[in-house]
């Protein structure tokens, strides 16, 4: 049973263990919008982290936007990612190495399309100082059709932060829009 599906129980040694997720913090964007969302001082007492996202940006024209993820405020070329998306008629893929962020494609809705995108992001072994940090995300947007030639999509993304430091800060920002809109929500959980 995978955290990426938001399942609240796991099977360990034949016993059902519940409540494996602990809420750490939630941020909901107010009426003024927010250019980015940051979680800081993340405790290092869990095995993994999970962020549940329902978000929209102020990007015009298109109904979709991409999400940029920064770890520990690092904006250097210390990331790589792979991305696969599909919109029911077309599939696409992208990847980057020595990138300045992890980027997930077509995971945010926009005011132009009137939709919110939803995603679940896992950061695995975030407190392990013996390995680089890996991420995985499943998300998407439903536009109920197309807008400016683009339809809604589902997205599967894997990322790598090439650093062994404990993850204590996470920052999210839109790729094309300049701000997250009101009611966008980011909820951070620790996974035991």
C-alpha positions, 0 to 999 in steps of 0.5 A: 500500500503506497503513500502516494495513494494517500492510504492511511493503513499499512500491513506490517507483520500481519498486523494492521497499523493505522494512523501512519500519517501525522499532520505537520502544517497546512497553508491555505492561500488568502485573498491576496494570493501568494507567489510561493508557499514555504514550509520551514523547520520541518521536524526530522522525526518521520521516515517520509514526507507527504504533501497534498496539494489542491492549487490554482495559479493566476496564469492567463490564456491556458487552463494548466500550469506547472509546479516548481519544487525547491528543497532547503532553498537550493536554487542551484543546478542540483536537481533532476526530474522525469515527467510523464503526462497524458490528456486522454488523446496525447502523451508527453514526456520531459526530463532535465538534469542539472536543473535548478528545481524539480518541475511537475507538468500540468499539475496546477489549474489556472484562473483562465480554466477555472480549475484547481489541480490536485497532487500528492507528493512524497519525499522519501527518506527525507532525513537520511543523510546517507543518500540523495533525496528522491520525490514522486508525484501523482497529480493532474487537472480536469478542464472538462474540455480544452482551452487554448489547445490544451486539455486537462491531464494526469501527471506522474513525476519523479525527482532527485535532489542531489544532496544528502542533507536532511530536508527541513524546508520546502518551497513551491511556486508556479512555473508560468503564473506569478501567484497561487490564487485564493483557496489553494491549499498545501498540507504537509504530513509526516509518514512514520 
